[in-house]
């Protein structure tokens, strides 16, 4: 059974995960309008992944006799100065989510909530992977540059990442 403090904190996390899903969906739309199909596909997948993260917490709250609340989601931005700025924002948001997960872990220790601590370990690892991936993408953008001609190569790099991620997903499902 969740404490009321833990339930409230997990419901707050739903907002962050839901916002990330909508932010990445908005970014996917912008990428698509800019002709960056690889980037758009990457962001659509990220949006779906964040929605899955939100639903995993939502279900956990209800499974542990709490009351999951559908979060109100603020309208994310829908235009971006450049691909680099877009991925800078993604990285910053992932860092914010990581900090929030770390706060939930600390709270689970404080509340002696071992079930939630165990549940959150998946998120700790997931956030490490997400931040590393975004840093890799930003490093590649730095190497390639983000001028008009460079966008083609950035898009190709994201398509390669899409293929790697899709292969990993297929292997985990097999």
Secondary structure, DSSP 8 states (H G I E B T S, - for coil): ---HHHHHHHHHHHHHHHHHHHHHHHHHHHHHHTT-HHHHHHHHHHHHHHHHHHHHHHHHHHHTT---------------S-HHHHHHHHHHHHHHHHHHHHHHHHHHHHTT-HHHHHHHHHHHHHHHHHHHHHHHHHHHHHHH--STTHHHHHHHHHHHHHHHHHHHHHHHH-
